[in-house]
Each structure stands twice: as structure tokens, then as C-alpha cells.
Amino acid sequence: MPTSDTAAEDNPKIAGTAAFSKFMAVLQLIADQDAPLTIAQLSALSGYPRPTVYRILAALTAEGMVVENPRTRHFELGPRLINLASKSWARSDVRTAAIDALQQLRDTTRETVHLAVPSDNGMVYIEKLESPQAVRMTSRVGTRVTLYSSSVGKAYLAALDETTRNRLLRSVRMQKFTEHTITDLDVLRAELAVAQQRGYTEDREENEAQIFCVGAPIFGAEGTPVACISISIPLFRKPARLQQALIDPLLSTCKLITQKLSGPGR
């Protein structure tokens, strides 16, 4: 979440945004959790009083954005929101341009491939192609990951201009997910500098234990990063010849999709 100073600087006040932000904050909490939440849990996580959360949930339920399990009194995302999201992903120019190349990348590497786009101070998966091998990833389309612990997030940061990257880094609150998660901003900056030179990033069990990922950016017509691709594997399947097995196919795929998005003659 952005700090109050950063949020005030980057998002000038518009009438009605305070109430809308509360609705979005509650929706985001429901979306980010692995299990449905009660009003009490949402109140604790959001910091909003229970009556406020109750009113927000009542409105969201009436619009089909969330649904309540009448037996457990837990709330989860509703069918209307899921329908809207699926239409957005299906119509995404990036996803449309990428899908054939993503399938080829998955078939070539035989590992799980993700396509992610930036969302506020994180990344969201808009496509996932599963590995045909026995052990698979627990992620799903719609999963939100951080900029600092995921390979797609770090790939996006490394591809940005310095001013934009620094603005995003000021808004990031770093927390440990595993013993390997980077929580020192100077260490992260050093890693991003290396990634910028070589064109790809690594997630070395930083987001999830025993999972290794490589990520790289896709650029739009203006030359700015618009999405990132990752290849995710169980650590025990990490190939000895990493460059040949995963990195070269990843970089070729990102280059191909970038060319599609840039149009002819670029």
C-alpha cells in the first residue's frame, strides 16, 4: 500500500474517492486471501470499524461483487466481479498478442508459464499455462504478487526508467514470505541493476519456498514495459544449464511478443 505522503502526492483528491477506496480495499483483501473472510477478519485486516465493513459488504453483495456463505458467514468474490475480470483478461491486447507464444514457451520448457501485468504497486497474473509435469504451481489467474519478491515484479521494476522505479519503490512495504525474501531496499536495487543489464530476473524461493522462477519484461509500442512473463519450477527441477533450458526461450518469447505489440517497422 502507498504511504500517506506518496498517495497524496500521486493521487490528488477527487470527490467520492475516499468512499470508493474503502470499497476497493475490502474487495482487494477478499481477493488476496487464500480463504474466504468473516466481517471480523475484514475489519481487523482493513482497520475499518465493523459497521463500516458491514455496510460495504452489503453494497458489494447487492451488486454481485461478493457473496456470503450463509452457513459460515464468510465472504468471497462474487460471480459478477469474476465475469467482469474474465472479459477484461480475454480482451487484453497483451494477452491476445502473447497467447500463442506463451503456449510455445510452455511446450518448449515443459514448465509453468505466467503472464502478469502491473497493478498499483504489484503484479497480477492474467494468464497461466500449467506444466504438463507432475508437480505444478498453486498460483491462478488473478493472483496478485509483489514487485520485490516475484520474478515478474522485479523484471517490471528493472525495465522501468529510474524516476518511475524510484516512485514505485517508495510505495512498497517489504515483508518476508520466506527466509530468502529480500527486504533490504539497497540489496533489491543492486539486484535490479544486474537484471537491467542481463535482461531477466530470478526469484530464488523469495515468494514461495522450494519454487524457483525466472522473469523478463514485454515492452509496448512506446518502449515502456507493459507486462512480464515468468517460468516457474519446483526447485528440485532447476536445470543445470539454466541459460539454455529456460532463460534463452524466455527472452526470445518476450522479444517476439514485444515485436507484435510494437507493430510493423519497429
SULTAUR-V904434 format. One record per residue. N is the residue number from 1. RES is the residue in three letters. PSI is psi in degrees with one decimal (999 if undefined). OMEGA is omega in whole degrees, -180 to 180 (999 if undefined). D_LAST is the distance of its C-alpha to the last C-alpha in Angstrom with 1 decimal. Layout:
n & res & psi & omega & d_last
N & RES & PSI & OMEGA & D_LAST
N & RES & PSI & OMEGA & D_LAST
//
This chain:
n & res & psi & omega & d_last
1 & MET & 143.0 & 178 & 36.6
2 & PRO & 151.5 & 173 & 35.9
3 & THR & 161.2 & -177 & 38.8
4 & SER & -38.3 & 180 & 40.6
5 & ASP & -44.8 & -180 & 39.6
6 & THR & -43.5 & -179 & 35.9
7 & ALA & -41.7 & -179 & 36.1
8 & ALA & -35.2 & -179 & 37.9
9 & GLU & -42.8 & -173 & 35.4
10 & ASP & -20.9 & -176 & 32.3
11 & ASN & 86.4 & 179 & 33.9
12 & PRO & 149.2 & -174 & 36.2
13 & LYS & 133.3 & 175 & 39.1
14 & ILE & 140.3 & -177 & 38.8
15 & ALA & 129.4 & 177 & 41.8
16 & GLY & -8.5 & -175 & 42.2
17 & THR & -29.1 & -179 & 39.7
18 & ALA & -47.6 & 180 & 42.5
19 & ALA & -42.0 & -179 & 43.9
20 & PHE & -37.9 & 179 & 40.6
21 & SER & -36.1 & 178 & 39.6
22 & LYS & -43.0 & 177 & 42.8
23 & PHE & -45.7 & -178 & 42.0
24 & MET & -36.5 & 180 & 38.5
25 & ALA & -41.3 & 179 & 40.0
26 & VAL & -42.7 & 177 & 42.6
27 & LEU & -43.4 & -179 & 40.0
28 & GLN & -39.4 & 178 & 37.8
29 & LEU & -43.3 & 179 & 41.0
30 & ILE & -41.6 & -178 & 41.8
31 & ALA & -34.0 & -173 & 38.3
32 & ASP & -19.2 & -176 & 38.2
33 & GLN & 150.1 & 179 & 41.6
34 & ASP & -20.0 & -178 & 42.3
35 & ALA & 154.2 & 178 & 45.4
36 & PRO & 155.5 & -175 & 46.6
37 & LEU & 152.0 & 175 & 48.2
38 & THR & 169.7 & 176 & 51.4
39 & ILE & -42.8 & -180 & 51.9
40 & ALA & -42.6 & 180 & 53.6
41 & GLN & -41.5 & 179 & 50.7
42 & LEU & -37.2 & 178 & 48.2
43 & SER & -43.6 & -180 & 50.4
44 & ALA & -42.6 & -177 & 50.7
45 & LEU & -37.1 & -177 & 47.0
46 & SER & -26.9 & -175 & 45.9
47 & GLY & 3.7 & 178 & 48.8
48 & TYR & 148.1 & 176 & 49.6
49 & PRO & 150.8 & -179 & 53.3
50 & ARG & -41.8 & 178 & 54.2
51 & PRO & -36.0 & 178 & 55.0
52 & THR & -45.6 & 179 & 51.6
53 & VAL & -40.1 & 179 & 49.9
54 & TYR & -46.0 & -179 & 52.3
55 & ARG & -40.6 & 179 & 51.3
56 & ILE & -45.9 & -179 & 47.6
57 & LEU & -36.7 & 178 & 48.1
58 & ALA & -42.8 & 180 & 50.3
59 & ALA & -43.7 & 180 & 47.7
60 & LEU & -37.5 & 178 & 44.9
61 & THR & -42.0 & -180 & 47.2
62 & ALA & -30.0 & -180 & 48.1
63 & GLU & 2.4 & 180 & 44.4
64 & GLY & 12.7 & -180 & 43.9
65 & MET & -31.0 & 174 & 41.5
66 & VAL & 160.7 & 176 & 43.9
67 & VAL & 149.3 & 180 & 46.9
68 & GLU & 132.7 & 172 & 50.2
69 & ASN & 114.3 & -175 & 52.1
70 & PRO & -20.7 & -179 & 55.6
71 & ARG & -45.3 & -176 & 57.3
72 & THR & -15.1 & -177 & 55.6
73 & ARG & 30.9 & 175 & 54.4
74 & HIS & 152.2 & -179 & 50.9
75 & PHE & 141.9 & 175 & 47.7
76 & GLU & 171.8 & -178 & 44.4
77 & LEU & 141.8 & -177 & 41.3
78 & GLY & 170.1 & -175 & 42.2
79 & PRO & -33.6 & -179 & 40.9
80 & ARG & -43.6 & 180 & 39.4
81 & LEU & -42.6 & 180 & 37.1
82 & ILE & -39.1 & 178 & 36.1
83 & ASN & -43.9 & 178 & 35.4
84 & LEU & -42.6 & -180 & 33.2
85 & ALA & -42.8 & -179 & 31.3
86 & SER & -36.8 & 177 & 30.8
87 & LYS & -39.5 & 179 & 29.5
88 & SER & -46.2 & 180 & 27.0
89 & TRP & -41.1 & -177 & 25.8
90 & ALA & -32.8 & -177 & 25.7
91 & ARG & -1.5 & -177 & 23.6
92 & SER & 127.6 & 178 & 21.1
93 & ASP & -39.4 & -180 & 17.5
94 & VAL & -47.3 & -179 & 16.9
95 & ARG & -42.8 & 180 & 19.9
96 & THR & -43.5 & -180 & 19.0
97 & ALA & -26.2 & -171 & 15.6
98 & ALA & -22.3 & -164 & 17.3
99 & ILE & -42.8 & -179 & 20.8
100 & ASP & -42.6 & -180 & 20.5
101 & ALA & -35.4 & 177 & 18.8
102 & LEU & -42.1 & 179 & 21.5
103 & GLN & -39.9 & 178 & 24.2
104 & GLN & -40.1 & 179 & 23.1
105 & LEU & -43.4 & 178 & 23.1
106 & ARG & -43.9 & -179 & 26.5
107 & ASP & -35.9 & -179 & 27.9
108 & THR & -45.5 & -176 & 26.8
109 & THR & -22.2 & -175 & 28.2
110 & ARG & 32.3 & 178 & 31.0
111 & GLU & 166.7 & -177 & 30.6
112 & THR & 134.0 & -178 & 30.0
113 & VAL & 133.6 & 176 & 26.4
114 & HIS & 144.7 & 169 & 25.6
115 & LEU & 125.5 & -176 & 22.7
116 & ALA & 148.4 & 177 & 23.4
117 & VAL & 153.4 & 180 & 22.2
118 & PRO & 144.4 & 177 & 23.6
119 & SER & 107.3 & -176 & 26.8
120 & ASP & -119.3 & -180 & 28.7
121 & ASN & 39.5 & 177 & 29.6
122 & GLY & -170.0 & 177 & 29.0
123 & MET & 147.6 & 180 & 26.8
124 & VAL & 132.2 & 177 & 27.6
125 & TYR & 125.2 & 176 & 27.1
126 & ILE & -5.2 & 174 & 25.8
127 & GLU & 143.8 & 176 & 25.9
128 & LYS & 127.7 & 175 & 28.1
129 & LEU & 117.9 & -173 & 28.6
130 & GLU & 148.3 & 171 & 31.9
131 & SER & 142.1 & 175 & 32.8
132 & PRO & -3.5 & -177 & 35.1
133 & GLN & 169.4 & -168 & 37.4
134 & ALA & -47.4 & -177 & 40.6
135 & VAL & 124.4 & -175 & 39.7
136 & ARG & 172.8 & -179 & 37.1
137 & MET & 152.0 & 180 & 35.7
138 & THR & -5.7 & -179 & 37.5
139 & SER & 166.0 & 179 & 34.4
140 & ARG & 163.8 & 174 & 33.4
141 & VAL & 132.3 & -176 & 30.8
142 & GLY & -14.2 & 177 & 31.4
143 & THR & 135.7 & 179 & 32.5
144 & ARG & 131.8 & 179 & 31.8
145 & VAL & 161.7 & -175 & 31.3
146 & THR & 164.3 & 177 & 31.4
147 & LEU & -27.2 & -171 & 28.7
148 & TYR & -17.6 & -177 & 31.0
149 & SER & -12.1 & -179 & 32.5
150 & SER & 153.8 & 179 & 29.8
151 & SER & -35.0 & 178 & 27.0
152 & VAL & -39.0 & 179 & 24.5
153 & GLY & -45.4 & 180 & 25.9
154 & LYS & -34.9 & 178 & 25.8
155 & ALA & -39.7 & 179 & 22.2
156 & TYR & -47.6 & 179 & 21.2
157 & LEU & -44.4 & -177 & 23.4
158 & ALA & -26.9 & -177 & 22.1
159 & ALA & -9.7 & -178 & 18.5
160 & LEU & 159.7 & 170 & 19.6
161 & ASP & 158.9 & -171 & 20.3
162 & GLU & -39.4 & -178 & 23.9
163 & THR & -47.1 & -180 & 25.3
164 & THR & -41.4 & 179 & 24.1
165 & ARG & -44.3 & -180 & 25.1
166 & ASN & -36.5 & 178 & 28.5
167 & ARG & -42.4 & 179 & 29.1
168 & LEU & -40.7 & -179 & 28.6
169 & LEU & -31.0 & 177 & 30.8
170 & ARG & -23.8 & -177 & 33.5
171 & SER & -5.5 & -174 & 33.7
172 & VAL & 130.1 & 172 & 34.0
173 & ARG & 110.2 & -172 & 37.5
174 & MET & 128.3 & 176 & 37.6
175 & GLN & 155.4 & -178 & 40.1
176 & LYS & 130.8 & 171 & 41.0
177 & PHE & -32.7 & 176 & 40.4
178 & THR & 176.1 & 178 & 41.5
179 & GLU & -13.7 & -177 & 43.1
180 & HIS & -5.6 & -177 & 39.7
181 & THR & 131.6 & 176 & 37.9
182 & ILE & 124.2 & 177 & 36.6
183 & THR & 4.5 & 177 & 38.4
184 & ASP & 118.7 & -175 & 38.2
185 & LEU & -35.7 & 179 & 35.4
186 & ASP & -38.6 & 177 & 35.5
187 & VAL & -41.7 & 179 & 35.2
188 & LEU & -45.7 & 180 & 32.2
189 & ARG & -40.4 & 179 & 30.5
190 & ALA & -41.1 & 179 & 31.2
191 & GLU & -37.9 & 179 & 29.7
192 & LEU & -35.0 & 178 & 26.5
193 & ALA & -40.9 & 177 & 26.2
194 & VAL & -44.3 & -179 & 26.5
195 & ALA & -36.8 & 179 & 24.0
196 & GLN & -36.3 & -179 & 21.4
197 & GLN & -41.2 & -174 & 21.8
198 & ARG & -16.4 & 174 & 21.9
199 & GLY & 3.2 & 179 & 19.3
200 & TYR & 164.2 & -180 & 21.9
201 & THR & 166.5 & 176 & 25.2
202 & GLU & 145.1 & 170 & 28.5
203 & ASP & 102.8 & -175 & 31.1
204 & ARG & 76.0 & -177 & 34.4
205 & GLU & 29.8 & -177 & 36.8
206 & GLU & -29.0 & -179 & 35.9
207 & ASN & -32.5 & -178 & 35.5
208 & GLU & 133.1 & -179 & 37.8
209 & ALA & 140.0 & 177 & 40.4
210 & GLN & 15.1 & 178 & 39.9
211 & ILE & 128.2 & 178 & 36.2
212 & PHE & 136.3 & -179 & 33.4
213 & CYS & 151.3 & 168 & 29.7
214 & VAL & 143.8 & -177 & 26.4
215 & GLY & 155.5 & 179 & 23.4
216 & ALA & 154.7 & -175 & 19.7
217 & PRO & 156.1 & 169 & 17.1
218 & ILE & 134.8 & -178 & 14.3
219 & PHE & 146.5 & 178 & 11.8
220 & GLY & -172.5 & -176 & 10.8
221 & ALA & -27.8 & -179 & 8.3
222 & GLU & -1.3 & 179 & 10.4
223 & GLY & 11.1 & 178 & 10.3
224 & THR & 151.0 & -180 & 13.8
225 & PRO & 134.1 & -179 & 15.5
226 & VAL & -17.0 & -179 & 16.4
227 & ALA & 170.6 & 177 & 18.3
228 & CYS & 153.7 & 177 & 19.7
229 & ILE & 140.8 & 173 & 21.1
230 & SER & 152.9 & 169 & 24.5
231 & ILE & 123.1 & -175 & 26.7
232 & SER & 133.5 & -177 & 30.3
233 & ILE & 152.5 & 170 & 33.3
234 & PRO & 142.6 & -174 & 37.1
235 & LEU & -34.4 & -177 & 37.8
236 & PHE & -16.0 & 178 & 40.1
237 & ARG & 6.9 & -179 & 37.3
238 & LYS & 122.1 & -175 & 35.1
239 & PRO & 150.6 & 178 & 34.3
240 & ALA & -37.6 & 179 & 35.5
241 & ARG & 72.9 & -173 & 32.3
242 & LEU & -43.4 & -177 & 30.0
243 & GLN & -49.0 & -177 & 26.9
244 & GLN & -40.9 & -173 & 27.1
245 & ALA & -38.9 & -173 & 28.4
246 & LEU & -46.6 & -170 & 26.2
247 & ILE & -46.0 & 180 & 23.8
248 & ASP & -47.3 & 176 & 21.8
249 & PRO & -37.4 & 179 & 21.4
250 & LEU & -49.0 & -178 & 20.5
251 & LEU & -37.3 & 178 & 17.7
252 & SER & -39.6 & 179 & 16.3
253 & THR & -45.7 & 179 & 16.6
254 & CYS & -39.2 & 179 & 14.9
255 & LYS & -41.3 & -180 & 11.9
256 & LEU & -45.0 & -179 & 11.9
257 & ILE & -38.4 & 176 & 12.4
258 & THR & -42.4 & 178 & 9.7
259 & GLN & -38.9 & 178 & 7.1
260 & LYS & -42.4 & -178 & 9.4
261 & LEU & -28.5 & -176 & 9.6
262 & SER & -22.7 & 179 & 6.1
263 & GLY & 172.4 & -177 & 6.2
264 & PRO & 145.6 & 175 & 5.6
265 & GLY & 2.6 & -180 & 3.8
266 & ARG & 999 & 999 & 0.0
//
